[in-house]
Amino acid sequence: MISSRREAVQIFLSSTVSKIGVSLLVILLAFSIYTLAAFPPDYGRLVWNNPKAWENYPKSAPPSWINVFAGFKHFEHRVLEPEKPVAFRTPDGAMKTIYHFTLEYTADEFPTFFSISLRDLRYWDVPPILTVRLVRPDGKAINLMSFAAPPPRDGEKPPYTRFVEEPLTIKIDSDVNVWRSVSAFLKENYGIELSPSKIGENPGQYLFGSPIEGNFSKPMKGEYSFEVVATLHDERDSLGHVSLILGGSVYGLLGTDVIGRDIAIGVLLGFPISLFIGIITSVAVTLIGGLLGIVSGYIGGKTDEVIQRISDVVYNLPLLPLTIFLIFLMGSSIWNIILLLIVFGWPGLTILARSIALQLRESQFIEASRTFGSSAWRIIFKHMLPQVTPFIVAEMIFFVPTFILLEAALSFLGLGDPSLPTWGQMLELGFRNGAIYLGLWWWIIPPGLMIVLTAFTFVLIALGMEPVVNPRLRTG
């Protein structure tokens, strides 16, 4: 018998399996803490599940690191931030602010789209005008487009604010005026005559293409320079932020899904949610099941009969179908899921804890305690519970992966909490959009691996607890 908690910890940590499990758990907790610190609580509802927030991201793009293994270099999605803007006054009294961007182009393919994003524009009288200019590696420049801010609305008083809550995204390569500008540029500089409608079929090909005998099949590599010039008519006018977005065919560490969401962010968001559901549910189930089992085994009589009959009925109910049905009725809230998992999860431990309590009830130290007049509740909490605790803790750890997998199964069936991004929901959306059939492996493998890894972590910890619970398994 283990004489102290310190001895129990030493026995637990003496196992290699335990050390691996604890190390993995520390990593999972570190990712969870980072996610909670880096993302606001309502990120899932306001950003992750908002398609508009991902409109400037490539859709179904594989991870950027596939370029390491591919002979063909894909263009990586880029969001260009400006260098320090240069402001000056023109002879006519207007203020101009120039935002300069540079891009070293080394890819073997063209960008999938080209956009400009504007945020927090304020003006006092005349709407500002923005112009976009591109200088190619061969030194030739294209004046792409001009954009005037929306004029004041009826009854609106200065300062007039635009694009404060949500940035304005201008699809440069979808603008017919840009097509006309490119058409005129090609005719003037290369003697190539192409209609604007022809350029509109693939604008990036002509913006970034190398005209070899009139064929724009390959991109022109080198340094591209972009200029966004804001013409302001009042010293108090301002443009808070401007950025250029070049759509790529690969993105980030884990790629994107069909909406354009960053898979890496989705995986991060799943860490605290999965651990929260697994740990909170298993602790509640362990407390309820363990305590009821000890009470049932020690007190006996009608109390034992009632607890065991209820346990038998609940234990033999089909958990997953019944949970699916009740979630349909109650709603797919995370709290409803946790509640149902607790309601149907405790009987198994109650039955096991009762058998241990029946053996302990006949022990000499329990008989001695009754002889000295100890109450039933004192005996249960003071003498029996400490003896059963190692077994209960081991069962609690085993419960964690069970409940994580159950939540993932419910989310995979479309019954998870829609306001919280989970790994199961990522899998469900991937299967619903045919990710497997389309070969979008980066959409399926990361969340699937995280579910398996998290469950495996707690299985290792539970296996490491077995020598603490069962003395016959100890070596040395």
N, C-alpha and C positions, 0 to 999 in steps of 0.2 A: 504494500500500500504506500502511496506517495504521502510523505509527511508534510510537505510544504509546497506553496506555489512556486518557489524558486526551484525546487527539485523538478517540478512538472515542466517548467520552462526549459531547464537543462536537458531533460529527456527529449522534449520536443525538438529543440535546436540541434541535438546530436545527430539527427537524421539528415542526409543529403537532400532527400525529397522535401523535407520541411524548409531547408534553407532556400531551395529553388522556389518553392511556393511563396515564401515570405518576400523574396527578392522581386518576384513578379507582382505581388500585391503592392509593394512599395512603388513600383513603376506605375501601376494602374492608378494608385492614389495620387501620385505626382501629376499625372496627366489630368486627373479630375480636378485637382486644386488649381492647376494652370487654367483649365477651361472656365471654371467658375470665376476666376480673377480676370480673365481676358475678355469674356463675353457677358453682356448684360443679361439679366434673367429673362427678359422678353425677346431675346434675339431670335428664338425659334419662331415665334409668332410674327414678329415684325419684319424679319429679314429672311430667315431660312425658308419659310413657307410663302414668301412674297416673290412671285416670278419677276416683277418689275425690278427688284433689287439685283437681279442677275442678268439683265438684258444686255449688259456690256461684256459678258463672258462667253467664251465659245461653248457650243453645245456638243455633248458626248465626245469631248476631247480626251485622248489618252494622256498619261503622265508625260512630263517633259523629258524624263530620264530615258525614254525609249530611244532618244537620239543617240545615246551611247552605243546602242546595239544595232542601229539601223545605218545602212550605207547611204541612205537619203536623209538629209537634215531637214526636219520639219521646222516650220516657223513657230516659235514659242510666243504665246499670247503676251502682249506688252501693254502696260499702262505707263505712258511717259509723263513725268512731272517736269515742269519748266525749270530752267536755270533762273537765277535772280533776274526779275523783270527790269527792263530799262524804260524809264519814263522821261519824256521831254515835251516841250511846248512847240507847236508849229507856228509859222508866221501869222496864220489866221486866228490864233488864239486858242485853238483846240489842244487838248492834252492827249498825247499818245503813249500807250504803254505796250511794249513789245515783250511777248513771252516767247522764249527761244527753247526749242527741243532738238535733241540730236539722237540719232539711232544708227548704230553700226549693224548693217544688214549682212548676215552671213548665211541665211537659210537658202534651201534649194527650191522653195515654193513661195507663192505669193500670199499676202495676208488675206484672210477670209472677209474682213470688213475693216473700215477706217472711220472712226468717229471722234467727235470733240465733245467734252463734257464741261458744262459751265455751272457754277454754283455761286449763290449770294451776290447777285448783281443789283447795285443801287445807283439810281440817278435822280437828279433834281429837276431837270427841265427837258432837254432834248434826249431821246433814246440813244444810247451808245451804239456804235457800229463796230462789228468785229470782222476782220478779214483774215483769211487763212492762205498761207503761201508755202510751197514746197520747193526745196532746192535739192536736186538729184546729185548723185555722186559725180556725174559728168559736168557739173557746174551749171546746168540749165535749170531755170526756175519756172514754176507753174503757179499763177495766181488762181487758186482754186475757187474761192467763193467769198461772198460778203454776207453778213447777217446783221440785221437791225433788231435791237431789243423790242419787245412788245410795247406799244405806246401806252400812255396813261389811260386808265378806264374812267368812265363817267363818275364824278364825285370823289375820285381818288386824290389824296393830297400827298405832296412830296414829303419825304423822299419816297420814290417809287421802288419797291423791292420786287425782285423776280428770282425764282429758282432758289428759294431759301430752304424750304422743307425737303424738296427733292431736286436734284440737279437736272438740268436740261441736257439731253443727249441729242446731238445733231449727227445723223448718218451722212457723212460727207460723200461716201461713194454711192449713196442712193439719190443724191441731188442732181436733177437734170441740168442745172446750171454748171455743176462740176463737169458733167459729161461734155458740155459745150466747150468749157475751158480747156479740157484735155484734148478735145478734137482740134481746136485752134492751135494748141501748143504743138501737137504732132505734125500738123501741116506746116507750121512756121519753122520748126527746128529740124525736122527730119524729112519733110516733103511727103509725109504719109497722110493720105486722106481717108479718114474713117468717120462715119456718121456718129452723132451722139448716141443714137439708139444702139449701135454696135458696141460702143464703149461701155454702155450701161449693162451689157451682158456679163462683163467681168471687169469692173473699173480698176481693181487692184493690179490686174495684168498690165494695164497701160500706165498706171501711176508708178509702178515699181519695176516694169519690164525693161529689158535691154533690147532695143530695136535692131536686130540682126537681119538684114535683108527684109525688113518689114515684118519679121516674125517676132512676136513678144512671148515666146514660149518659156524663156528663162528670166528670173529676176536679175536686175542689175545690183551686184553686191558693192558694198562700200558704205560711206557715211551719208546719211540723209539728214537734212536740216529742215525743220519745220518752224514757221513763224506764225504766231497769232497776234495780230495788232488790234488793240482796243482803242478806238477813238472816242474820247470822253469830252464833253462840252462844258463841264463844270468841275472846279477843283475838288468838290466834295463827292463827285461820282467815283465809284469803285467797283472792282470785280474781285470777289473773294477768292475764287479758285478756278483754275482752268487746267484741264489735262487732255491728253490725246490717247485714244485707245486703238491699238492695232490688233485685230482679231487673229489668233493663231489656231493651228490644228492640234497643238499639244498645250497642256497647261499644268503647272504646279507639280506637287509631289504625287498626287493620286488621281489627277484628271478631274473631269466634270461629268455631271449626269445630263439627262435630256433637257433639263431646264437651264443648265449652265451653272448649277451649284457646285461649289468646290467640295469634292469628296473628302478631302483631308479635314475640312472644317466639320463636315457631318460626322466623321469618325471621332473627332475630338468631342463634339457635343454629346456623343453617345456614352462616353466614359462615366460622367457623374450620374447620368440617368440610370444606366444599367446597374451601377454599384448601389445607388440609392434604393432602387426597387429590390434588388437581391438582398441587401443587408437589412433594411428596415423590415421587409416581409419575413425573413428568416428569424430575426430577433423576436418579432411579435409571435410567430408560430411556435418558436421554442419556449418562450415564457408561458404561453397558454397551454401548449401540449405537455410540457414537462411538469408544470405545477398540477394540472389536472390528473396526470398519471400518478404522481406521488400521493396526492390526496386520495385518489381512488384506491391505490394499493394499500395505504396505511389505515384509512378509516374503515374501508370495507362496507359490508351491509348494503342497505338500499342506495347509499351514496355511490358505492362502487358499481352497483347494478345500473343505475341511471346513467352515470358517466360512460360506462362501457357500451351500453346499448346505443347511446347517441354516437359514440365514436365509431361503432360498427356500421351504423347507417351512413354517416357522413363519409367514412373511409371507402365504402363500396360504391359511392356515387361516381359516375363518369365525370372526372374533373374538367377536361377540356371542353366537351360539348356543352356541359351545364354552364361553364364560365362564359362561353360564346353567347349562349342564349340570354344570360342575365346581363351581359354587357350591352347587348342589343336593347334591352329594356331600360337599363339604368343610364346608358351613355358611356362613351369610351374615354372617361377621365382617368388620369393616372391614379387618383385616389380610389376610384371604383375598382380598378384593376387590383390594387394592393389589398383593398378590403376583401374582395372575393378570393384572392389567393390565401389570405389569412383564414377566412371562414372555412375553406375546404382543405387547408393544409395541416391543421393541428392533430387530427386523430391518430395518424401513424405513430407519432412520438408519444402520445398519451398511452397507447397500448404497450409500447416498449418500456416506457418509464414505470408503468404499473407493475410489470414483471420484476423489475429491479427492486421496486419498493416492497413487494411481497417478500423478497428474500431478506431485505434489510430489516423488515418489521420483526423478524424472529432473531435478530442479532442480539448478543449479550448486552452491548452498550445501549441499545434501544430499550431492552427489558429493564436495565438498571435505571435509565432515565424515567421510565414509567413508575418504577418503585419509589423514586424520590418525589413523585407527584407532579412531574412536568406535564403541561397541557399538550393536547394533540398538535396544536399549531406550533408550539415551541419545539416539539420533537421534529416536526416536519421541516421547519426552517433552520433549526439550530444543528440538528444531527443528521437528518436524512438528505437534505438538499446538498450540503457540501460533498457528500459521498457520490451523489448522482451527477454533480456539476460537470466533471470531465466528460462523461458520456453525453450530456446534454450539449455541451459546447461543441463536441465533435459532430453531433447531429446538426447543430445550427450551421456549422461550416459546410456540411454536405447539402443543406437546404439552399444555400446561396446560389450555386449554379443551377439548381432545379428551377428556382423562381426566375432567374435571368433567362433561361431557355423558354420558360412558359410565357414570359412577357414578349420575348422575341417572336414566339409562335403566334401570339395574338396580334402583334403588330404586322407580322407577315401576312396574316389573314385580313388585314385592313381594319383591325379593331383596336389599335393602339391610340394613345392620346394624340390627336392631330396637332396640338400646339407644342408638342415636345418631339424634337427629332431623335429617333432611336435607330439602332442598327437594324432592327427588324423592319422598320418602316423603309429604310433604304433598300433592303432586299426586296420588299414587297413592290416598291416602285420600279425597281430594276426588272423584276420578273414580269410585271404588268406591261412594261414597255419593250419586252422582248430582248433584254440585254444579253441573255445567253445565246439566243439565235443570231443576234447581230454581232457577236464577238466582243461585246463591251465588257471584258473581264475585269477591268479596273473598277467597275461599278459594283460588282458582286463580291469579289474576293476580299477586299479590305474589311467591310462590315462583317462578313461571314467569319473571317479569321479572328476578329476581335471578340465575337460571341464565343467562339471555341476557346480562345486564349483565356478569356475571363473565367469561363467555366472550369477550364483545366487548372487555373491557378488555385481555385478553392478546393478542387479535388486533391491536389498535391498537399495543401495544408491539412485537409481532413485525413489523408493517409498518414501524414506526420503526427497527427493526434492519436492514432491507434495505439502506439506503444504507451502513451500516457493513460489511456483508458484500459488497455488489456496488458497486464504485467507479463503474460506469457510471450508477448511479442518483443520484449526488450532483449537486447544483446549485451552481454557484459555486465 
